[in-house]
Amino acid sequence: MKLRFFIFIGMQEEFLHYIWKYQKFNTLQFVSSDKEPIEIVNPGQYNKNTGPDFFNAKIRIGGQLWAGNVEIHIKASDWYAHHHEIDKAYDNVILHVVWVHDSAVYRNNNTEIPTLEIKPYVDRSLENNYLSLIKSKSWINCESNFSEVDDFLLDNWLDRLYVHRLERKSQRIQELLVVSNNDWEAVLFKMLFKNFGLKVNANSFKSISNSFDFSIVRKLQNNNLDIEALFFGQGKLLEKDFEESYFKDLKERYTFLRHKFTLDNSSVAQVNFFRLRPSSFPTIRLSQLANIYAQRTALFSKIIEMKELKEFYDFFGVGTSEFWKTHYTFSKSSKSSNKKLSKLFIDLLLINTIIPIKFSYAKTYSNSVEDNLLDLVQNIKIESNSIVNKFLDLKSLNKSALVSQALLELKQEYCDKNRCLYCRIGNSLILKK
């Protein structure tokens, strides 16, 4: 009685879907609950939406070939618990697949639906491996087994995960393109702006970039002070008064720009200085970004053309305007420094903005991914964060940004969501004899 209760608690329909979809049975000789022989000609198409679990299946029952849908439950009585008997969407179910057959099931017209109890046909090791994974209370379900995963399998899976991550980011880029009337330069600007804020100021910087049209930046290009006035003004950093002539100049310029372009920053989120290193203060980042747009024209086309890591380091290796070489805030001077973008910061821009937009552009116009993109990300140093470092504690891995991005995808989209059945690592552990 205790074992049966444990199975009901631990077992999930998702596991049964996996068994049925990939036919993970130890025999092909099946018998229904009514002792009729069953042959699975075609298990059907998996349905992730509402309705029966598998569409358009072909099942031979007692010598008669049936075409229709298949519904899967842990217990047969779940049919009634889910009220399928009164749902017309389930009238065309030709086979009810269950882990435990505890009740006969009837259609709305009172005809009994053939039932296949699959528990006797599933290898015990498959069941035990799955339950062992899914009931784990570790950081990730396979934490104790992660070091045992075959290197070749893991490397290939991480490559695929990285592409998955790029594809998800590409969807967001496509949404931005729709809003911007297919203006790739404007999309690049919004993505760069957000990522210049890093984690602490990402939302604030995003709100700044959304508060005005990119066409204004185009009109102000080549004029560093006007672009700084736009960025600082929209970022609500010119609302106090300071005696510095630079500040007064910015404020005067912003007042003119605000009236000329009917600017509004009421929806802009306040930028944050708290717990940031001075080199990452929003004042410094906004000046650096303004300098990029003042010194570099046609950013998007140049980014698409560049392929080597050194090209990007040279291209983005800009500093701040003159005032910020001796300041971190408007109110206090500091020791003079160029405050150029570091290689580490440019790496983050490559990972989060440049490579995703190059990937999306390549997919849009050539329907393929350029090999040099994967070469590029493999030449970038691995990121250091709590998730990546924890994985590295479990197993030695290649030290590249491709691996760190893939590990983030693995943790966020598979481990955290208990999607072991869809993960090649989880699959290998479940199928292990």
N, C-alpha and C positions, 0 to 999 in steps of 0.2 A: 504493500500500500504506500509506503514512503517513497519507493523508487518511482512508482507511477506518478505520484504527486510531483516529484522532482522533474520528471520528464515534461510534464505539462507546464511547469513554471519556466524551465529552461528552454524548451523547444519553441521555435518561432516559425510562423508560416513562411517567412522568407527563406528558411533553410529547406522547407519542402518545395518551394518554388524552384530553388537551385537544383535539388535532386531531380525534379521532374523536367526542368528545362534542359539539363545536361545529361539526363538519363543515367544518373549515378546509382545503378542497381547492380546487385551481384548475380542477377539472372534476368532472362527475358521471358521466362515462363510464369505468367501471372494468372491468378484466379480471383474472380470477383467474390464479394461476400455471399453471393448465391451460387458459388461453385462453378461459375461459367468461365471458360478460358478467355483471357484478354490478350490481344496483341496491339502494341502501340505502333501504328503505322507512321503517324506524325504527331508529336506531342503538342503542336500548335504554336501560335505566336504569343509571346508573353505580353500581357496587358498591364501597364503601370497605372492606368486610370481606373475609374469606377467600372463595375461590371465584372463578369467572370474573369478568372485569372489568366486563362489561355484561350485564344480565339482560333477558330478554323482547324481544330484538331481532327485527326482521322484515327478512329479506334475500331478494331474488330472485336466484337463481343459475341461469344458463342457462335462464331462463324459468320455473323452479320456485320458488314462494314457500316460504321456510323460516321457522319461528319457533323461537327458542331463544336461546342465549347466545353472546357474542363474547368471545374472549380475545385480549389484545394483548401482544406481546413486541418487543424490539429485534431479535433474531434468531429465526428460526423454530426453530432448534435449542434455544432456551431452553425450549421445551415439554418436552423430555426432561431438561434440566438441572434443571427444577423438578419433575420426576417426575409431570407431569399425566397421563401415559399409564396410570398405575396408580391414579389418583384418580377415583372414580365421580362426584365433583362436576363433572367436566369432560366427562362422557359426552354431555351435551346441547349441546356447543359446535358451532355451525353454521358459524362462520367464524373463521379464525385470521388476525388482522391483525398484520402485521410491518413493520418498517422495512427489513429485508434478508431476503430469502428464501434461506436457505442449506441448507434440508433439508425434505423432505416429512414431514408429521406424520400419525400414525395414531391412531385411537381404540383403546380396549382390545379391540374386536372386529375390529381390523385394517382398518377402513374409513378411507380417507383423508379428512382434513378439508380443505375448500377453503381456500386461502390467498390473502390479498390483500396484496401488497407496496405500501405506500402512499408510499414515498419518491418515486417518479416523479410523484405527484399533488400533492405539497406544494410550494408556491412557494419558490424558493431563498432569497428575502429573509426569509421567515418562519423558515426553518431557521437562517440566518445570524444573524438578530437574537436568536433564542433562545439559540444557542450563545455568542454574544457576551456576553449577560447572565449565563448560568449559569457561565461560566468566569472571570468577573470576580473579581479578588482585592482589590477596593476595600472600603471601610467598608460600603457597601451595593452590591449588584450594579449599580444604575442611577446610581451617584454621578456619573458624567461626563455623564449625560443628564437628571438630575433637574431642572435649571433650565429645560429645554426643555419640560417637561410643561405641557400646556394648563391655564390657571388655572381655567377652569370645571370641567374634569374633576377637577382636584386638589381644589378646594373641595368638590365633591359627594362625592368619595371620602373626604375627611377627616370630613365630616359623618357618613357611613355608618360609618366606623371608630370614631368616638366612640360611636355607638349600639351597635356590636358590643362595645365595651369595657364599656359599661353592662350589656349583656345577660350578659356573662361574670360581672361582679360580682353581678348579680342572682341568678345560679345559686347563688353562695355564700350569699347572704342567704336564699334559700329553704331551703338546708340548715340554716342556723342556726334558721330558723323551725320546722323539724321537731323539732329538739332541744329547743326552748323551748316546745313545744306552742302554736305560733302566737302567741307573745307578742312583738309588734313592739317594745314598749318595752324588753324585755330584749335583743333583737337590737341595737337602737340603742345600748344601753349597752355591749355587747361591742365593737361597731365603734368607738365613740368612744374607749373605753379603749385599744384597740390603737393607734389613730391618734394619741392623745395621746403615745404613746411615740416617734412618728416612726420613722425608719429604724433608729436605734441601739437603741432600747428597745422596738421593736414586739413582738418575741417575749416579752420579759419582761412587758410590760404585758398582753399577751394571756393569758399564763399566770396573772397575778394575777386577771384578770376571770373566768377559768375555775375559779378555786379556791374560789369561793363562789357561791351562788345569788342572782340579782338581787332576789329577794323580801326579802333582808336589807337591801338598800339602800332598798327601799320602806318598811321598818319604821323605818329610821334617818333618813329624809328630814326636812328642817327642822332637823337637828342637825349642824352643820358639824363639830364636834369628833369626834363618834361616827363620822361617815363618814370623816374623815381617819384616825382610829385604825384603822378597818377596812382602808383602802387601804394605809396605811404598814405596818401589822402584817402583812398578807398579803404585802406586798412585801418582807418581811424587813429593814425599815429601823428596827425598834425593838429589835433584838437586842443592840445595844451599850448602854452606860450613859452618860448625859450629865446634867449638873447642872441644866440648864434646866428650870424648872417646867413649861413647855409639854410638853417631852418626857416628863417623869414622868407628866403627866396623860394624854397619849396612851397611854403604856404601860399605865397602870392601866385605862383604858377598854378597850384591846384585850384585856387579860387577861380582863376580864369578858365581852366579846363572844365571845372564843375559846371559853370554857366554855359560854356560853349557846347558841351556834349550832354547837357542835362543829366549829370551824374547823380546817383543815389547810392548811399552806402548804409542805409538803415537796416538792411538784412544781413550785413556782414558780421560774422562772429568775432569777438574780441581776441586778438592775438595774445599768446602767453609767453612770458619770459621766465616764469618760475621753473626751477630745477633744470634749466638749460645751461650748457656751457656758453660763455660769451660768444664763441665763434659760431654758435648755432642760433644766436638771438635773431628774431624775425627781422630786425633792422638790417643786420648783415646779409641775411638771405635775400631780402627784397632788393637790396642794392646790387648784390651779385647777379640776380636774375635780370634786373634792369640793365646792367652792364652787358649781359649777353645779348639782349635785344638791341642795344645801342651799337654794339661792335660787330655783331654777326647778322647778316641778312640772309633771307631764304633758308632758315634753319631746317625746315623739313626736307627740302630737296638735298641739302648737304648731308643730313643724317642718313638718308636713304642710300646715298652714294658711298658713304664711309663703311669700311669693313674691318679695319685693324683697330685693336684696342688703343694703340698709341695715337691714332688719329683722333679718337674721342677725347683722350687725355689732353692733347694739344688744343683741340677745338674748344673744350669747355674749361680750360685752365685760365679762367678770368678771375679778377679780383673785384673789389668794390670801387666806388667813386672816391675821390680824394679825401673827403671829409671822414669817411668811415675807416680810413687807414689809421686814424688816430682816435677813433671813438667806437664804442659799442652801443651807446645810447646818446640821445641828444644832450643830456645834462652833464656828462663827465668825459673828459679826455683820457686817453690811455697811450701806452707806448706804441710807436708807429710800427705797423706791419702791413704787408700787401693783402693779407686775408684772401688769398686765392682759393678756389675750390680745390679740395684735396682729392687725391685719387680714390680714396675710400668713398667720398661723397659722390664722385662721378660714377663709381661702380654702382651705387644705389640708383642713380638716375638711369644707368644702362639697364639694370635689372627690372626696375619698376615702370620705366617710361619708354626708353628708346628701343630696346629689344621687342617689347610687346607691340609697339606701333609699327616697327619694321616687319614683324611677323604678320600683323593684320594686313598691312599693305601688300605684302607678298601673296597672301592668301586671296586677297581681293582681286588682284590683277594677274596672277599667274597660277593660282590654285595649287601652289606648292610652297614648301618651306625651304629657303635657301640654306645649304649646308653651312655657310659661313656664320649663320646666326648661332648654330649649336657650337661651332668652333669658338665663337666670340664669348659666349657665356661660360664655356669650359675653361677659358683663360682668365676669367675673373675669380678672385679669391672667394672662398666659401664664406658665407655670412656667419656671424657669431651672435646667436640668441639662445634663449633657454631651450627651445624645442630642438634646434639643430644640435646643440651641445649634448642634450640628453641622448639623442640617437647615436652620436659619436661615442658616447660612453658605453653604449651597448655593442657597437661593432665598428671596426675601422673602415672608413669609406674614403672615396676620392675627395680631395679638398678643393672643390670648385663650386661656383654659384649655381651651376645646374643642379648639383646634388642638394644644396641647401634649399633651393626653391622646390625641388621635388619632394624633399622631406616635409616641408611646410604643407604641400598639397596632400601628402600621405596622411599627415596628422589631422589636418582640418577637414578633409573630405572623406576620409576612410576611417581612421582610428577613432576620432571623436564621435563619428556617427555609427560606430559598430558595423561598418560595411566590410567585414572580413570576407564575406562570400564573394565580393566583387573585387577583392584585392588579390593580386597574384601571390603575395606573401601568405595571406590567410588561406588561400586555396591550397598552396603547397603544404601547409601545416595540417589542414583538414584532411587532405588525401593521403597523408603520410601513414604508412602501415605500422 
